[in-house]
Amino acid sequence: DTEVTQTPKHLVMGMTNKKSLKCEQHMGHRAMYWYKQKAKKPPELMFVYSYEKLSINESVPSRFSPECPNSSLLNLHLHALQPEDSALYLCASSRGGTMQETQYFGPGTRLLVL
Amino acid sequence: EDQVTQSPEALRLQEGESSSLNCSYTVSGLRGLFWYRQDPGKGPEFLFTLYSAGEEKEKERLKATLTKKESFLHITAPKPEDSATYLCAVCQTSGSRLTFGEGTQLTVNP
């Protein structure tokens, strides 16, 4: 089983709202990732958690705040987003603690910021 | 700087018409090359991981091969359900992130 789940599937929010995206995997993977994907572009890395610790932040604006409550869960808290933040947000996980192993992606959350 | 170039950008095939997608890469040391399939509005679906030149992997109508400079994704007798964007990504031995290509959008007409 290589399933990564994400909720919600779709999210519409105003620029003053606070919302959270959730990602879950039960494969025992020790690395989890957040990516942002714009239309017709490849995924762009945002954050990496390795063994529940933040190991990479790709200079993401502070209006995006990641959280890893345990080894199976990954959240992305959103606050005061801009319309240009509208995109498909993807979560991924890999078995080991590095990015050199195969990453398995979730279905994504389609975010629209009005 | 790592570079990954996929070609063609878009490819239209008739059902049953076999073809290949290309992923050429420039990295200081390849740790792994990954192929994904992505349907519109969905997350990338893992297809293959290749680690060393000469390696080949197959799954149904797909076969991935790897040389020291590029990888090919061969599609044999494609069906309309193979229509998707195919993404290639590489990770170098000293790297901490994947470098993705821009993808090849494949359309298979019935």
Backbone of each chain as ProteinMPNN parsed JSONL, in Angstrom:
{"seq_chain_A": "DTEVTQTPKHLVMGMTNKKSLKCEQHMGHRAMYWYKQKAKKPPELMFVYSYEKLSINESVPSRFSPECPNSSLLNLHLHALQPEDSALYLCASSRGGTMQETQYFGPGTRLLVL", "coords_chain_A": {"N_chain_A": [[0.846, -1.196, 0.0], [0.659, 2.107, -0.967], [-0.388, 4.567, -0.14], [-1.113, 7.951, 0.202], [-3.013, 10.262, 1.869], [-5.021, 13.211, 1.509], [-6.641, 16.021, 2.852], [-8.658, 19.022, 2.826], [-10.176, 18.103, -0.403], [-10.76, 20.209, -2.018], [-10.506, 23.737, -1.551], [-11.658, 26.903, -0.768], [-10.774, 30.128, 0.031], [-10.749, 33.311, 1.699], [-8.621, 36.219, 1.722], [-8.202, 36.935, 4.336], [-8.67, 34.771, 5.865], [-8.068, 31.876, 8.004], [-6.866, 28.697, 7.493], [-6.366, 25.107, 7.296], [-4.422, 22.535, 5.789], [-4.41, 19.009, 5.505], [-2.459, 16.057, 5.758], [-1.893, 12.581, 5.497], [-0.24, 9.503, 6.141], [0.217, 5.984, 6.317], [2.327, 4.287, 6.011], [4.598, 4.01, 7.366], [6.569, 5.712, 6.618], [9.357, 7.956, 6.887], [9.941, 10.462, 6.024], [8.352, 13.427, 5.017], [6.652, 15.639, 2.791], [5.82, 18.903, 1.526], [4.528, 20.226, -1.432], [4.017, 22.729, -3.941], [1.998, 23.26, -6.753], [1.603, 24.806, -9.779], [-0.574, 25.416, -12.602], [0.216, 23.412, -15.4], [2.883, 23.229, -14.744], [5.78, 21.77, -13.143], [5.848, 20.155, -9.862], [6.75, 22.237, -7.063], [9.052, 22.279, -4.505], [8.264, 22.883, -1.09], [8.442, 22.414, 1.78], [10.261, 20.11, 3.862], [9.985, 17.41, 6.032], [11.867, 15.422, 8.13], [12.056, 12.557, 9.931], [10.196, 13.689, 11.666], [11.105, 16.236, 12.074], [11.618, 19.54, 10.926], [13.435, 19.825, 8.057], [13.998, 21.076, 5.664], [13.22, 24.228, 4.419], [12.058, 25.918, 1.829], [12.536, 28.731, 1.601], [9.947, 29.706, 2.003], [7.141, 31.888, 2.21], [6.043, 33.284, 5.359], [3.348, 33.112, 5.73], [2.593, 30.593, 5.193], [2.619, 27.795, 7.205], [4.138, 24.994, 8.334], [3.463, 21.853, 10.006], [4.266, 19.002, 11.925], [2.75, 16.773, 13.594], [3.031, 14.07, 14.312], [4.63, 11.004, 13.209], [2.998, 10.179, 11.16], [1.392, 12.18, 10.282], [0.924, 15.316, 8.636], [0.637, 18.74, 8.557], [-0.444, 21.786, 6.971], [-0.605, 25.0, 7.705], [-2.493, 27.824, 6.889], [-2.535, 31.284, 6.398], [-3.67, 34.538, 5.838], [-3.368, 34.528, 3.009], [-2.45, 35.175, -0.433], [-3.944, 35.94, -3.644], [-2.249, 34.865, -5.615], [-1.318, 32.613, -4.444], [-2.992, 30.6, -5.011], [-3.311, 27.298, -6.065], [-2.409, 23.846, -6.708], [-1.88, 21.909, -3.943], [0.401, 19.639, -2.868], [1.085, 16.726, -1.023], [3.681, 14.535, -0.031], [5.418, 11.453, 0.636], [8.281, 9.565, 1.778], [10.174, 6.559, 2.265], [12.656, 6.534, 3.691], [14.677, 8.938, 5.503], [15.575, 10.791, 3.709], [15.696, 12.654, 0.565], [16.398, 11.02, -1.453], [15.078, 8.731, -1.916], [12.245, 6.999, -3.305], [9.467, 9.044, -3.751], [6.106, 9.218, -2.746], [3.102, 10.492, -3.787], [0.24, 12.333, -2.605], [-3.263, 12.929, -3.477], [-3.658, 15.627, -3.611], [-4.624, 19.028, -2.704], [-6.802, 21.3, -3.99], [-6.479, 24.65, -4.018], [-8.068, 27.752, -3.797], [-7.683, 31.143, -3.635], [-9.41, 33.955, -2.806]], "CA_chain_A": [[0.0, 0.0, 0.0], [1.463, 3.321, -1.074], [-1.383, 5.624, -0.168], [-1.032, 9.198, 0.95], [-4.314, 10.924, 1.771], [-5.016, 14.644, 1.772], [-7.94, 16.671, 3.016], [-9.77, 18.678, 1.932], [-9.842, 18.007, -1.816], [-10.876, 21.564, -2.552], [-10.619, 24.751, -0.507], [-11.758, 28.289, -1.194], [-10.609, 30.968, 1.21], [-10.465, 34.719, 1.506], [-7.262, 36.611, 2.094], [-8.09, 37.127, 5.79], [-9.02, 33.517, 6.534], [-7.074, 30.899, 8.451], [-7.289, 27.339, 7.188], [-5.284, 24.124, 7.363], [-4.435, 21.351, 4.942], [-3.968, 17.846, 6.259], [-1.888, 14.951, 4.992], [-1.708, 11.419, 6.346], [0.257, 8.262, 5.541], [0.379, 4.903, 7.288], [3.283, 3.349, 5.422], [5.812, 4.015, 8.178], [7.567, 6.571, 5.992], [9.944, 8.866, 7.861], [10.075, 11.801, 5.449], [7.129, 13.937, 4.432], [6.952, 16.827, 1.993], [4.787, 19.739, 0.918], [4.843, 20.832, -2.713], [3.028, 23.592, -4.569], [2.042, 23.058, -8.193], [0.791, 25.671, -10.622], [-1.038, 24.74, -13.812], [1.164, 23.089, -16.455], [4.239, 23.322, -14.217], [6.078, 20.657, -12.22], [5.747, 20.504, -8.434], [7.833, 22.997, -6.45], [9.206, 21.904, -3.102], [8.082, 23.932, -0.08], [8.983, 21.988, 3.073], [10.566, 18.705, 4.08], [10.147, 16.921, 7.4], [12.589, 14.165, 8.215], [11.922, 12.068, 11.311], [9.307, 14.633, 12.364], [11.75, 17.536, 12.258], [11.713, 20.317, 9.697], [14.811, 19.794, 7.567], [14.143, 22.004, 4.543], [12.22, 25.256, 4.15], [12.539, 26.53, 0.593], [12.273, 30.179, 1.66], [8.508, 29.885, 1.82], [6.617, 32.99, 3.035], [5.575, 32.861, 6.686], [1.903, 32.859, 5.726], [2.501, 29.13, 5.166], [3.271, 27.283, 8.406], [3.984, 23.54, 8.401], [3.479, 21.22, 11.324], [4.294, 17.553, 11.849], [2.39, 16.329, 14.949], [3.63, 12.747, 14.533], [5.278, 10.476, 11.999], [2.007, 9.856, 10.132], [0.579, 13.357, 9.96], [1.584, 16.554, 8.232], [-0.33, 19.816, 8.332], [0.03, 23.049, 6.429], [-1.495, 26.059, 8.165], [-2.539, 28.921, 5.931], [-3.051, 32.517, 6.99], [-3.445, 35.772, 5.071], [-2.817, 34.179, 1.705], [-2.658, 36.057, -1.564], [-4.524, 35.22, -4.794], [-1.223, 34.12, -6.35], [-1.07, 31.345, -3.747], [-3.922, 29.602, -5.551], [-2.531, 26.247, -6.706], [-2.61, 22.494, -6.188], [-0.897, 21.632, -2.902], [0.651, 18.211, -2.838], [1.864, 16.121, 0.051], [4.36, 13.312, -0.454], [6.203, 10.813, 1.69], [9.244, 8.564, 1.337], [10.461, 5.612, 3.337], [13.777, 6.965, 4.51], [14.675, 10.335, 5.913], [16.2, 11.658, 2.704], [14.932, 12.802, -0.661], [16.958, 10.155, -2.474], [14.216, 7.573, -2.089], [11.029, 7.254, -4.066], [8.416, 9.798, -3.084], [4.733, 8.869, -3.12], [2.304, 11.707, -3.662], [-1.193, 12.296, -2.379], [-4.082, 13.451, -4.576], [-3.583, 17.081, -3.649], [-5.71, 19.928, -2.334], [-6.918, 22.438, -4.913], [-6.728, 25.85, -3.214], [-8.402, 28.996, -4.495], [-7.674, 32.286, -2.723], [-10.161, 35.064, -3.42]], "C_chain_A": [[0.88, 1.245, 0.0], [0.55, 4.537, -1.084], [-1.055, 6.77, 0.776], [-2.378, 9.895, 0.77], [-4.18, 12.388, 2.138], [-6.449, 15.142, 1.905], [-7.732, 18.148, 3.282], [-9.302, 18.518, 0.493], [-9.832, 19.377, -2.466], [-11.026, 22.535, -1.383], [-10.66, 26.126, -1.157], [-11.654, 29.147, 0.048], [-10.342, 32.413, 0.812], [-9.097, 35.051, 2.053], [-7.091, 36.815, 3.594], [-8.346, 35.84, 6.563], [-7.79, 32.779, 7.053], [-7.635, 29.512, 8.166], [-6.091, 26.409, 7.315], [-5.516, 23.002, 6.368], [-3.849, 20.2, 5.751], [-3.497, 16.75, 5.327], [-1.618, 13.79, 5.947], [-1.167, 10.241, 5.546], [0.485, 7.249, 6.643], [1.298, 3.833, 6.743], [4.555, 3.264, 6.255], [6.925, 4.848, 7.574], [8.054, 7.626, 6.977], [10.209, 10.258, 7.305], [8.755, 12.184, 4.809], [7.388, 15.321, 3.854], [5.676, 17.592, 1.655], [5.34, 20.334, -0.371], [3.684, 21.744, -3.111], [3.147, 23.395, -6.075], [1.068, 23.999, -8.887], [0.474, 24.92, -11.91], [0.083, 24.608, -14.837], [2.624, 23.298, -16.042], [4.517, 22.12, -13.326], [5.909, 21.098, -10.775], [6.988, 21.27, -7.965], [7.889, 22.646, -4.968], [9.011, 23.107, -2.187], [8.811, 23.55, 1.209], [9.277, 20.486, 3.054], [10.672, 18.448, 5.573], [10.823, 15.564, 7.337], [12.595, 13.734, 9.673], [11.261, 13.131, 12.197], [9.956, 15.982, 12.647], [11.853, 18.246, 10.914], [13.169, 20.359, 9.241], [15.042, 20.755, 6.407], [12.939, 22.944, 4.515], [12.756, 26.022, 2.952], [12.172, 28.016, 0.541], [10.807, 30.498, 1.4], [8.026, 31.032, 2.716], [5.981, 32.472, 4.312], [4.067, 32.678, 6.761], [1.59, 31.367, 5.546], [3.28, 28.592, 6.367], [3.068, 25.773, 8.49], [4.032, 23.044, 9.831], [3.468, 19.713, 11.137], [4.016, 16.995, 13.248], [2.954, 14.951, 15.31], [4.109, 12.199, 13.195], [4.3, 10.179, 10.875], [1.268, 11.066, 9.604], [1.431, 14.554, 9.589], [0.498, 17.581, 7.955], [0.35, 21.002, 7.672], [-0.995, 24.107, 6.808], [-1.352, 27.275, 7.27], [-3.159, 30.153, 6.568], [-2.688, 33.707, 6.117], [-2.809, 35.486, 3.724], [-3.188, 35.218, 0.658], [-3.258, 35.263, -2.726], [-3.49, 34.403, -5.565], [-0.818, 32.821, -5.654], [-2.034, 30.253, -4.193], [-3.129, 28.589, -6.371], [-3.017, 24.896, -6.202], [-1.501, 22.228, -5.173], [-0.807, 20.131, -2.699], [1.467, 17.824, -1.619], [2.505, 14.852, -0.51], [5.081, 12.719, 0.744], [7.19, 9.842, 1.056], [9.707, 7.775, 2.544], [11.549, 6.1, 4.279], [13.686, 8.445, 4.844], [15.279, 11.287, 4.908], [15.338, 11.719, 1.455], [15.429, 11.865, -1.757], [16.108, 8.909, -2.704], [12.938, 7.982, -2.801], [10.007, 7.983, -3.209], [7.055, 9.387, -3.639], [3.844, 10.061, -2.79], [0.847, 11.402, -3.32], [-1.934, 12.917, -3.546], [-4.095, 14.972, -4.664], [-4.818, 17.769, -3.099], [-5.688, 21.097, -3.299], [-7.345, 23.649, -4.118], [-7.001, 27.046, -4.112], [-8.479, 30.106, -3.46], [-8.342, 33.461, -3.423], [-9.8, 36.411, -2.8]], "O_chain_A": [[1.74, 1.41, 0.865], [0.691, 5.427, -1.923], [-0.767, 6.584, 1.959], [-2.829, 10.095, -0.358], [-3.346, 12.767, 2.96], [-7.342, 14.732, 1.163], [-6.735, 18.519, 3.902], [-8.135, 18.776, 0.198], [-9.015, 19.669, -3.339], [-11.603, 22.192, -0.351], [-9.813, 26.468, -1.983], [-12.372, 28.917, 1.022], [-9.793, 32.699, -0.252], [-8.488, 34.252, 2.765], [-5.963, 36.865, 4.084], [-8.248, 35.825, 7.79], [-6.66, 33.01, 6.624], [-8.758, 29.199, 8.56], [-4.95, 26.858, 7.426], [-6.647, 22.576, 6.134], [-2.936, 20.376, 6.557], [-4.057, 16.54, 4.251], [-1.168, 13.998, 7.073], [-1.583, 10.009, 4.411], [0.89, 7.594, 7.753], [1.095, 2.64, 6.967], [5.485, 2.537, 5.903], [8.086, 4.718, 7.962], [7.286, 8.13, 7.795], [10.655, 11.141, 8.036], [8.116, 11.37, 4.141], [8.225, 16.074, 4.351], [4.6, 17.01, 1.516], [6.45, 20.866, -0.409], [2.544, 21.562, -2.685], [4.252, 23.364, -6.617], [-0.133, 23.988, -8.615], [1.133, 23.944, -12.268], [0.807, 25.565, -15.109], [3.491, 23.518, -16.888], [3.583, 21.512, -12.805], [5.836, 22.296, -10.498], [8.11, 21.001, -8.396], [6.879, 22.713, -4.267], [9.513, 24.199, -2.455], [9.691, 24.276, 1.67], [8.641, 19.711, 2.339], [11.359, 19.173, 6.293], [10.408, 14.676, 6.592], [13.08, 14.457, 10.542], [11.709, 13.419, 13.307], [9.399, 16.788, 13.392], [12.141, 17.624, 9.892], [14.034, 20.869, 9.954], [16.169, 21.201, 6.191], [11.79, 22.506, 4.58], [13.783, 26.695, 3.044], [11.58, 28.493, -0.428], [10.475, 31.435, 0.674], [8.459, 31.135, 3.864], [5.445, 31.364, 4.349], [3.556, 32.147, 7.747], [0.45, 30.941, 5.729], [4.461, 28.896, 6.53], [1.945, 25.315, 8.695], [4.556, 23.7, 10.731], [2.743, 19.198, 10.287], [4.953, 16.767, 14.012], [3.308, 14.697, 16.462], [4.0, 12.87, 12.168], [4.723, 9.949, 9.743], [0.588, 10.982, 8.581], [2.507, 14.777, 10.145], [-0.444, 17.319, 7.207], [1.559, 21.196, 7.799], [-2.115, 24.111, 6.297], [-0.245, 27.7, 6.938], [-4.204, 30.06, 7.211], [-1.538, 33.862, 5.707], [-1.828, 36.124, 3.343], [-4.104, 36.021, 0.838], [-3.097, 34.044, -2.788], [-3.823, 33.354, -6.115], [-0.064, 32.023, -6.211], [-1.895, 29.1, -3.786], [-2.369, 28.964, -7.263], [-3.924, 24.817, -5.373], [-0.319, 22.314, -5.506], [-1.792, 19.456, -2.401], [2.415, 18.511, -1.238], [1.927, 14.182, -1.365], [5.323, 13.401, 1.74], [6.975, 9.355, -0.055], [9.646, 8.241, 3.682], [11.389, 6.083, 5.5], [12.712, 9.112, 4.494], [15.479, 12.464, 5.208], [14.386, 10.956, 1.296], [14.926, 11.913, -2.88], [16.4, 8.118, -3.601], [12.602, 9.164, -2.884], [9.721, 7.58, -2.081], [6.883, 9.231, -4.848], [3.839, 10.566, -1.667], [0.303, 10.362, -3.693], [-1.313, 13.382, -4.502], [-4.498, 15.536, -5.681], [-5.902, 17.189, -3.031], [-4.684, 21.8, -3.416], [-8.457, 23.682, -3.593], [-6.263, 27.315, -5.06], [-9.258, 30.018, -2.511], [-7.905, 33.904, -4.486], [-10.341, 37.441, -3.202]]}, "seq_chain_B": "EDQVTQSPEALRLQEGESSSLNCSYTVSGLRGLFWYRQDPGKGPEFLFTLYSAGEEKEKERLKATLTKKESFLHITAPKPEDSATYLCAVCQTSGSRLTFGEGTQLTVNP", "coords_chain_B": {"N_chain_B": [[24.69, 23.418, -11.856], [21.82, 21.388, -11.395], [20.041, 20.018, -14.126], [17.097, 19.168, -15.858], [15.614, 18.04, -18.718], [12.787, 17.546, -20.596], [11.455, 15.923, -23.448], [9.228, 15.188, -26.213], [7.494, 18.377, -25.594], [4.791, 18.052, -25.885], [2.824, 15.339, -27.083], [1.062, 13.638, -29.508], [-0.619, 10.683, -30.12], [-1.9, 7.95, -32.057], [-4.135, 5.415, -31.003], [-2.458, 2.451, -30.228], [-0.141, 3.205, -31.513], [3.13, 3.086, -31.04], [5.662, 4.784, -29.077], [8.272, 6.974, -27.783], [9.222, 8.788, -24.852], [11.438, 11.353, -23.811], [13.944, 12.04, -21.354], [16.398, 14.063, -20.517], [19.319, 14.648, -18.592], [21.402, 16.626, -16.419], [23.514, 16.203, -13.963], [25.651, 16.216, -11.103], [26.16, 13.81, -9.944], [24.331, 10.966, -10.198], [21.738, 9.928, -8.13], [19.239, 8.855, -8.255], [16.627, 8.347, -10.673], [13.404, 9.306, -11.445], [10.197, 8.406, -12.626], [6.993, 9.716, -13.154], [3.447, 9.668, -13.52], [0.902, 11.962, -14.252], [-2.401, 12.876, -13.902], [-4.814, 15.349, -14.94], [-5.335, 17.777, -12.422], [-4.767, 16.043, -10.351], [-2.605, 14.228, -8.029], [0.863, 13.37, -8.705], [1.491, 10.104, -9.922], [3.426, 7.425, -8.953], [5.686, 5.755, -11.099], [8.251, 4.517, -11.965], [11.531, 3.909, -10.567], [14.873, 4.476, -11.343], [18.269, 3.586, -11.001], [20.873, 3.175, -11.983], [22.979, 3.367, -14.893], [21.964, 1.519, -17.724], [20.0, 0.15, -16.514], [16.691, -1.185, -16.614], [13.14, -1.017, -16.464], [9.851, -2.384, -16.349], [6.322, -1.99, -16.789], [3.273, -3.023, -17.451], [2.26, -1.474, -20.35], [4.411, 0.179, -20.385], [7.874, 0.992, -20.444], [10.863, 1.759, -18.912], [14.069, 3.129, -19.417], [17.586, 3.69, -18.763], [20.394, 5.744, -19.329], [23.721, 7.16, -19.093], [23.222, 9.789, -19.546], [20.57, 10.215, -20.147], [17.076, 9.293, -19.956], [14.596, 7.061, -21.165], [11.134, 6.735, -21.722], [9.335, 4.259, -22.844], [6.433, 3.65, -24.673], [4.324, 1.169, -25.435], [2.046, 0.21, -27.865], [-0.071, 2.159, -27.087], [-3.013, 3.113, -25.17], [-6.09, 5.048, -25.013], [-6.435, 5.621, -22.277], [-3.895, 5.975, -21.358], [-3.299, 8.563, -21.686], [-1.94, 11.437, -20.324], [0.116, 13.6, -18.255], [3.538, 13.099, -18.237], [6.037, 12.983, -15.908], [9.454, 13.531, -15.216], [12.031, 13.15, -12.826], [15.032, 13.936, -11.039], [17.489, 12.97, -8.627], [20.42, 13.963, -7.136], [23.531, 12.526, -5.921], [24.608, 13.995, -3.831], [22.577, 15.613, -3.292], [19.702, 17.307, -1.908], [17.18, 17.464, -2.745], [14.555, 16.88, -5.18], [14.877, 17.379, -8.68], [12.716, 18.405, -11.047], [11.618, 17.751, -14.414], [9.88, 19.606, -17.03], [7.832, 18.115, -17.953], [5.998, 15.874, -20.18], [3.224, 16.118, -22.139], [1.01, 13.745, -22.928], [-1.215, 12.606, -25.367], [-3.481, 10.219, -26.326], [-5.24, 9.191, -28.975], [-8.359, 7.612, -29.755]], "CA_chain_B": [[23.292, 23.327, -11.444], [21.109, 20.255, -11.98], [19.061, 20.336, -15.157], [16.321, 18.061, -16.401], [14.882, 18.495, -19.89], [11.939, 16.517, -21.163], [10.985, 16.176, -24.812], [8.73, 16.517, -26.574], [6.6, 18.993, -24.609], [3.483, 17.426, -26.085], [2.869, 14.254, -28.053], [-0.236, 13.053, -29.834], [-0.488, 9.382, -30.751], [-3.094, 7.164, -32.282], [-4.162, 4.195, -30.218], [-1.643, 1.406, -30.829], [1.075, 3.759, -32.123], [4.181, 3.108, -30.015], [6.582, 5.921, -29.138], [9.127, 7.15, -26.601], [9.419, 10.095, -24.251], [12.839, 11.499, -23.424], [14.313, 12.861, -20.206], [17.861, 14.21, -20.453], [19.652, 15.274, -17.319], [22.77, 17.022, -16.107], [23.718, 16.248, -12.52], [27.035, 15.906, -10.747], [26.209, 12.385, -9.62], [22.919, 10.584, -10.139], [21.355, 8.994, -7.075], [18.041, 8.164, -8.717], [15.778, 9.023, -11.652], [12.034, 8.891, -11.132], [9.135, 8.707, -13.583], [5.647, 9.811, -12.604], [2.331, 9.998, -14.404], [-0.008, 12.868, -13.573], [-3.647, 13.231, -14.563], [-5.175, 16.743, -14.603], [-5.923, 18.046, -11.117], [-4.453, 14.979, -9.393], [-1.21, 14.134, -7.66], [1.668, 12.461, -9.513], [1.449, 8.678, -9.587], [4.746, 6.854, -9.161], [5.819, 4.693, -12.092], [9.528, 3.802, -11.898], [12.788, 4.492, -10.104], [16.057, 3.889, -11.963], [19.411, 4.017, -10.206], [22.175, 3.117, -12.649], [22.949, 3.232, -16.352], [21.724, 0.16, -18.177], [18.845, -0.4, -15.815], [15.412, -1.126, -17.31], [12.001, -1.493, -15.689], [8.64, -2.459, -17.156], [5.033, -2.095, -16.121], [2.217, -3.045, -18.47], [2.694, -0.992, -21.659], [5.497, 1.137, -20.178], [9.221, 0.495, -20.155], [11.793, 2.864, -18.677], [15.477, 2.785, -19.537], [18.466, 4.745, -18.247], [21.803, 5.817, -19.717], [24.429, 8.124, -18.247], [22.805, 11.158, -19.834], [19.145, 10.367, -20.389], [16.171, 8.171, -19.725], [13.488, 6.983, -22.098], [9.928, 6.028, -21.315], [8.762, 3.685, -24.056], [5.025, 3.285, -24.527], [4.012, 0.194, -26.488], [0.609, 0.079, -28.179], [-0.803, 2.935, -26.078], [-4.464, 3.219, -25.175], [-6.519, 6.389, -24.596], [-6.265, 5.816, -20.831], [-2.505, 6.348, -21.089], [-3.198, 10.014, -21.823], [-1.573, 12.068, -19.051], [1.422, 14.25, -18.292], [4.567, 12.241, -17.67], [7.077, 13.796, -15.281], [10.732, 12.919, -14.875], [12.72, 13.893, -11.771], [16.301, 13.325, -10.667], [18.096, 13.327, -7.352], [21.857, 13.697, -7.21], [24.049, 11.83, -4.748], [24.812, 14.925, -2.722], [21.469, 16.558, -3.279], [18.684, 17.202, -0.872], [15.852, 17.685, -3.321], [14.342, 16.412, -6.538], [14.765, 18.346, -9.765], [11.732, 17.92, -12.008], [11.481, 18.307, -15.747], [8.615, 20.307, -17.247], [6.81, 17.144, -18.291], [5.508, 15.642, -21.539], [1.78, 15.887, -22.149], [0.706, 12.711, -23.913], [-2.619, 12.386, -25.731], [-3.662, 9.05, -27.175], [-6.571, 9.247, -29.594], [-8.905, 6.272, -30.096]], "C_chain_B": [[22.616, 22.151, -12.161], [20.101, 20.735, -13.017], [18.397, 19.066, -15.643], [15.472, 18.613, -17.53], [14.09, 17.342, -20.463], [11.496, 16.912, -22.566], [10.211, 14.967, -25.326], [7.884, 17.114, -25.455], [5.229, 18.347, -24.674], [3.601, 16.397, -27.203], [1.468, 13.705, -28.246], [-0.003, 11.755, -30.59], [-1.855, 8.813, -31.054], [-3.001, 5.912, -31.415], [-3.37, 3.109, -30.951], [-0.331, 1.872, -31.426], [2.147, 3.933, -31.048], [5.111, 4.301, -30.196], [7.396, 5.986, -27.852], [9.147, 8.598, -26.158], [10.848, 10.157, -23.734], [13.002, 12.39, -22.206], [15.843, 12.922, -20.169], [18.218, 15.009, -19.206], [21.129, 15.621, -17.225], [22.865, 17.161, -14.604], [25.15, 15.825, -12.237], [27.2, 14.436, -10.378], [24.799, 11.903, -9.395], [22.691, 9.583, -9.008], [20.121, 8.203, -7.51], [17.304, 9.008, -9.742], [14.39, 8.432, -11.521], [11.1, 9.311, -12.261], [7.791, 8.68, -12.862], [4.667, 10.075, -13.737], [1.396, 10.9, -13.616], [-1.221, 13.163, -14.446], [-4.05, 14.633, -14.118], [-5.832, 16.858, -13.232], [-5.644, 17.005, -10.054], [-2.963, 14.963, -9.081], [-0.449, 13.188, -8.575], [1.609, 11.032, -8.982], [2.799, 8.069, -9.926], [4.702, 5.727, -10.186], [7.083, 3.869, -11.858], [10.587, 4.626, -11.178], [13.928, 3.732, -10.768], [17.285, 4.447, -11.265], [20.731, 4.041, -10.978], [22.003, 2.891, -14.143], [22.83, 1.772, -16.742], [20.506, -0.482, -17.537], [17.583, -0.208, -16.645], [14.322, -1.635, -16.365], [10.764, -1.433, -16.557], [7.406, -2.556, -16.272], [3.964, -1.953, -17.185], [2.774, -2.555, -19.804], [3.897, -0.05, -21.575], [6.814, 0.433, -19.88], [10.149, 1.697, -20.018], [13.219, 2.349, -18.752], [16.324, 3.974, -19.113], [19.86, 4.604, -18.836], [22.458, 6.86, -18.816], [23.972, 9.559, -18.47], [21.303, 11.33, -19.973], [18.373, 9.101, -20.026], [15.074, 8.236, -20.767], [12.331, 6.248, -21.427], [9.255, 5.564, -22.598], [7.314, 3.277, -23.775], [4.667, 2.411, -25.726], [2.501, 0.056, -26.631], [-0.251, 0.842, -27.181], [-2.307, 2.916, -26.278], [-4.86, 4.615, -24.727], [-6.315, 6.645, -23.1], [-4.81, 6.098, -20.431], [-2.286, 7.853, -21.238], [-2.984, 10.643, -20.452], [-0.321, 12.892, -19.296], [2.413, 13.335, -17.588], [5.726, 13.116, -17.2], [8.3, 12.954, -14.975], [11.384, 13.775, -13.785], [14.012, 13.167, -11.42], [16.722, 13.807, -9.289], [19.58, 12.997, -7.465], [22.358, 13.141, -5.885], [24.234, 12.763, -3.562], [23.642, 15.872, -2.544], [20.482, 16.317, -2.16], [17.291, 17.422, -1.432], [15.791, 17.078, -4.713], [14.346, 17.593, -7.492], [13.851, 17.74, -10.814], [11.96, 18.525, -13.387], [10.102, 18.947, -15.875], [7.485, 19.371, -17.64], [6.539, 17.022, -19.779], [4.028, 15.325, -21.437], [1.454, 14.931, -23.286], [-0.796, 12.6, -24.114], [-2.67, 11.204, -26.675], [-5.099, 9.057, -27.691], [-7.062, 7.86, -29.972], [-8.987, 6.067, -31.602]], "O_chain_B": [[22.806, 21.942, -13.359], [19.402, 21.727, -12.813], [19.04, 18.03, -15.816], [14.697, 19.548, -17.329], [14.644, 16.289, -20.779], [11.203, 18.076, -22.837], [10.496, 13.838, -24.926], [7.587, 16.433, -24.474], [4.585, 18.122, -23.65], [4.377, 16.565, -28.144], [0.779, 13.353, -27.288], [0.723, 11.728, -31.583], [-2.843, 9.145, -30.398], [-1.909, 5.419, -31.134], [-3.58, 2.873, -32.141], [0.506, 1.053, -31.808], [2.059, 4.851, -30.232], [5.326, 4.772, -31.313], [7.231, 5.163, -26.952], [9.097, 9.516, -26.976], [11.403, 9.157, -23.28], [12.283, 13.377, -22.046], [16.499, 11.938, -19.826], [17.501, 15.931, -18.818], [21.981, 14.998, -17.859], [22.357, 18.125, -14.031], [25.779, 15.151, -13.052], [28.297, 13.89, -10.498], [24.125, 12.384, -8.484], [23.347, 8.544, -8.93], [19.977, 7.028, -7.175], [17.347, 10.237, -9.69], [14.218, 7.214, -11.49], [11.195, 10.422, -12.785], [7.49, 7.774, -12.085], [5.024, 10.635, -14.774], [1.121, 10.64, -12.445], [-1.092, 13.634, -15.576], [-3.669, 15.066, -13.031], [-6.77, 16.125, -12.921], [-6.217, 17.064, -8.966], [-2.162, 15.596, -9.769], [-1.05, 12.29, -9.164], [1.668, 10.787, -7.777], [3.266, 8.183, -11.059], [3.821, 4.868, -10.157], [7.006, 2.67, -11.586], [10.553, 5.856, -11.175], [13.953, 2.501, -10.76], [17.346, 5.64, -10.969], [21.614, 4.839, -10.664], [21.018, 2.307, -14.594], [23.494, 0.902, -16.178], [20.043, -1.535, -17.975], [17.423, 0.817, -17.307], [14.543, -2.552, -15.574], [10.63, -0.547, -17.401], [7.436, -3.116, -15.176], [3.779, -0.876, -17.751], [3.69, -3.179, -20.34], [4.35, 0.463, -22.598], [6.864, -0.573, -19.171], [10.211, 2.549, -20.905], [13.542, 1.283, -18.228], [15.859, 5.113, -19.101], [20.441, 3.518, -18.851], [21.831, 7.377, -17.892], [24.293, 10.445, -17.678], [20.8, 12.453, -19.924], [18.931, 8.023, -19.825], [14.669, 9.315, -21.2], [12.52, 5.288, -20.681], [8.681, 6.36, -23.341], [7.02, 2.638, -22.765], [4.702, 2.856, -26.873], [1.781, -0.182, -25.661], [-1.078, 0.24, -26.496], [-2.808, 2.731, -27.387], [-4.048, 5.311, -24.116], [-6.049, 7.779, -22.703], [-4.54, 6.426, -19.276], [-1.201, 8.355, -20.944], [-3.761, 10.406, -19.527], [0.236, 12.89, -20.394], [2.16, 12.859, -16.481], [6.313, 13.876, -17.97], [8.192, 11.81, -14.532], [11.29, 15.002, -13.828], [14.085, 11.94, -11.493], [16.361, 14.899, -8.85], [19.95, 11.886, -7.844], [21.694, 13.268, -4.855], [24.037, 12.36, -2.416], [23.7, 16.812, -1.751], [20.448, 15.247, -1.553], [16.328, 17.551, -0.676], [16.813, 16.799, -5.34], [13.874, 18.678, -7.152], [14.158, 16.702, -11.4], [12.43, 19.655, -13.516], [9.268, 18.854, -14.974], [6.32, 19.769, -17.663], [6.811, 17.943, -20.548], [3.624, 14.392, -20.744], [1.603, 15.27, -24.46], [-1.556, 12.511, -23.15], [-1.989, 11.185, -27.7], [-6.049, 8.94, -26.916], [-6.29, 7.029, -30.449], [-9.417, 5.007, -32.058]]}, "name": "protein", "num_of_chains": 2, "seq": "DTEVTQTPKHLVMGMTNKKSLKCEQHMGHRAMYWYKQKAKKPPELMFVYSYEKLSINESVPSRFSPECPNSSLLNLHLHALQPEDSALYLCASSRGGTMQETQYFGPGTRLLVLEDQVTQSPEALRLQEGESSSLNCSYTVSGLRGLFWYRQDPGKGPEFLFTLYSAGEEKEKERLKATLTKKESFLHITAPKPEDSATYLCAVCQTSGSRLTFGEGTQLTVNP"}
